[in-house]
Each structure stands twice: as structure tokens, then as C-alpha cells.
């Protein structure tokens, strides 16, 4: 056992929340079968291994697998009989399999449904899911964020966050809401080897006292040996470059996912990196990556391969 207790996952404070979260967070979207089917015993075993290695932050959404991710995660936590104070739970509202609804009425009902599926009395974080899809960001500012702060007062969530792909949505909203009404942002696919643009936003977020969660360090499968699922929105140019980078690592007996995790974890201003996991092995590999030194030479080679597509993103 190389990962003995002393080498468990490091913890970082999530902004000003006082929450000490593992620097790797458990992205539960794969438990909703979005990257392929996951059996319930496999889901339980994966969550058990995550907890054992020090992962204490779990992120889900009613959107993932059309509520399946929340239900399966809730079942795992119940089966494992984990004390509620031993982990932090984040879910979302506003985005559903049937579409978007950021109204006060919908998000208020949504959190009750999520709590039921998760089998808990409160979540630590309730985030507004993919706000760029709101009819107008002003609805998020004027209606949804105040609604979530009411839910906070009612004890349904301890903290409030916003998520989405384009980085400019965060500044638009944070410039228009009272201090303390949004505690964190969740950005995805913008802090990895192929795209590190979130880095430029960090000084602004720090000045606002807003915590940073970065998701999808493997760029939703681009930076893996198996490559992305068919639905991946990247251009074929970006997909091909990432494939070439993965093959380069493989030819040297190395693994691109490990390098990608280490690259994302290096920035300590980012409290936690959310990675989607659906097997014991992935949990072990990702936690091990966090305690091993990064291969700087390999990073330079991969960065050179990805240079033509650096910071290329896609329409949301
Ligand atoms: P990711 O970049 O974490 O990639 C996940 C994929 O990589 C899965 O197929 C997984 O099986 C695989 N994988 C994980 N570890 C691996 C390893 N060591 N080797 C090889 N493959 C490995 O993308 P993601 O799952 O989309 O994002 C992570 C989490 O972040 C999500 O589950 C979700 O909780 C959150 N997220 C939120 C938003 C949002 O709020 N808008 C968007 C994206 C992601």
C-alpha cells in the first residue's frame, strides 16, 4: 500500500467558508452514467475508496443522469453509513434533464427534491447550474441568488455558488450582487494543461472573497488514454491534439491523466479540483498523483504538442 495514511490527500480551505476540503473533490457526474454505465456496487466501492483516501468533498447535480447521480450518491453515503459531519456535499439547481428553470419557485422546490434524493437535511453548497443558459444573467442576479440566500437562511444550504463555462459570466454577476451572497464559483475546463484561462480571473475572485472550485482537469475526457465520449463538444482539432499528447505520454510509459491532475493541483489558489471518477482505480490514481512530484520535462513536451490549441474552448 503506497498510499498510507501519512500520504493522504492534502486539504485546502475553500475561500472564506472555513471548510477544509480535500484538494481533489469527487465529481459525481459519472455516477449518473454519463461516461458509461456504473453498477451500484461499483459506485459504493468508488465512494468508499475516495473517503478512505481523504476525499471529503462530493459534487453532484439533479441534471447528472437525470437525477440518477444524486440518488446513487445518496445511496452510497447511506450504505457506507458515513457521519454527515465527515463530508461536504455540493449540489446544484436550475439545470434539469427537461431544461433550464432559474425561477425562485423552481429552485426552492429543487433543493427539497435534491435533499430527499441525497438523504440529507442540508447541503453544504447549493450552486446555480450553468448560469449562461438563463434567459438573462439579470435573472440570476435579481431572482435566483436572492432565492438561494433565502434557502441558506432556512438551513437548506450553508453556502451559495454559481457555475458555468464562459468566464465572463462570473464577473458580470459578481459585480452586481451584494458581498457575501455568492461564496464560490465553479469553473470547468478552464484550468488544465490545454486551457488555463481561469488563472487570469483569480486575482479578481480573491479581491471579492469568492472561493474557486475548478472542475474537469481532464477536460471531460480529452486528457485521458481512452479519449472523450462522443458528445464531447471540442473541435476535432482540439480532440486530435489531445490525442497526440496522450499518445506521446504513453510512448514514454507515462500517463497524461496523471500529468493533467498534477498540473491543475499546482495552483494553490484553487481550493479543490473536481474530477469525475467511477472506479476504485481512478480514485487511487488521482490521489496518488496529488502526492507524487510532477514530471516537468514531460509537461514541457505536452505543452509543446498542445500549443496550437492552447486556450481553445467551445460554444456552451
Ligand atoms: P473530468 O475532466 O473530471 O473527466 C472525467 C472523465 O475522466 C471520466 O470519464 C472519468 O472516468 C475519467 N477519469 C477520471 N480519472 C481518471 C484517470 N485517473 N485516468 C483516466 N481517466 C480518468 O470531467 P467531469 O467528470 O466532467 O468533471 C468533473 C466533475 O466536475 C463533474 O463530475 C461535476 O461534478 C463537476 N462539473 C461541473 C460542471 C458545472 O457545474 N457546470 C461542469 C463540469 C464538471
Boltz pocket constraint, residues with backbone or C-beta under 6 A from the ligand:
constraints:
  - pocket:
      binder: B
      contacts: [[A, 26], [A, 27], [A, 28], [A, 29], [A, 30], [A, 35], [A, 59], [A, 60], [A, 129], [A, 130], [A, 163], [A, 164], [A, 165], [A, 186], [A, 188], [A, 215], [A, 216], [A, 217], [A, 218], [A, 219], [A, 220], [A, 221], [A, 223], [A, 224], [A, 225], [A, 257], [A, 258], [A, 274], [A, 275], [A, 276], [A, 277], [A, 278], [A, 281], [A, 282], [A, 285], [A, 286]]
      max_distance: 6.0
